């Protein structure tokens, strides 16, 4: 994420970068030492999608302030 945004790792907190998932469970997070997008919770496809053939989890990366 840091590479895609063109930011250096120490700059993430200053830009208020955070990851939001749909629903109450936050499945994704930013790794504090690498800036990589990682899973924050166990993802159980059978529980989330049950009978749906195409299972998609969406998340948003929010960046506050100027870039």
Secondary structure per residue as TSV (DSSP state, phi and psi in degrees):
chain	resnum	aa	ss	phi	psi
A	1	X	-	360.0	-43.0
A	2	X	H	-60.6	-40.4
A	3	X	H	-66.1	-44.8
A	4	X	H	-63.4	-34.2
A	5	X	H	-85.3	-10.2
A	6	X	T	72.3	30.8
A	7	X	-	-111.1	155.2
A	8	X	-	-89.1	150.2
A	9	X	G	-52.9	-45.1
A	10	X	G	-63.7	-17.3
A	11	X	G	-82.3	-13.9
A	12	X	T	-55.1	-50.2
A	13	X	G	-62.9	-31.1
A	14	X	G	-71.1	-23.4
A	15	X	G	-98.1	1.4
A	16	X	T	61.3	38.0
A	17	X	-	-72.9	128.9
A	18	X	E	-149.3	161.4
A	19	X	E	-115.4	130.8
A	20	X	E	-119.5	132.5
A	21	X	E	-105.3	159.7
A	22	X	S	-69.3	145.1
A	23	X	S	81.5	-169.3
A	24	X	S	-81.2	-33.4
A	25	X	S	-82.3	127.8
A	26	X	-	-92.9	103.6
A	27	X	-	-82.9	-17.6
A	28	X	E	-126.9	154.7
A	29	X	E	-151.9	167.9
A	30	X	E	-96.4	130.5
A	31	X	-	-70.7	124.2
A	32	X	T	-64.1	-26.8
A	33	X	T	-98.0	-19.6
A	34	X	T	-116.2	-22.8
A	35	X	-	79.3	8.9
A	36	X	-	-79.6	150.0
A	37	X	E	-79.5	123.5
A	38	X	E	-130.3	163.5
A	39	X	E	-78.3	135.0
A	40	X	-	-102.2	-19.2
A	41	X	S	-135.9	158.0
A	42	X	-	-66.0	133.3
A	43	X	-	-107.6	114.4
A	44	X	-	-106.0	101.1
A	45	X	H	-58.2	-42.8
A	46	X	H	-62.3	-36.7
A	47	X	H	-73.7	-40.6
A	48	X	H	-77.2	-39.9
A	49	X	H	-114.3	-13.1
A	50	X	T	38.9	-98.0
A	51	X	T	-98.1	6.9
A	52	X	-	-83.0	129.2
A	53	X	S	-69.1	-43.5
A	54	X	S	-103.2	112.0
A	55	X	-	-102.9	120.4
A	56	X	-	-128.8	129.9
A	57	X	-	-110.1	126.4
A	58	X	-	-105.7	148.5
A	59	X	E	-145.4	160.1
A	60	X	E	-122.0	140.9
A	61	X	E	-103.9	117.8
A	62	X	E	-101.7	129.9
A	63	X	-	-124.7	121.0
A	64	X	-	-96.5	152.7
A	65	X	S	82.5	-177.9
A	66	X	-	-82.1	149.9
A	67	X	-	-118.5	360.0
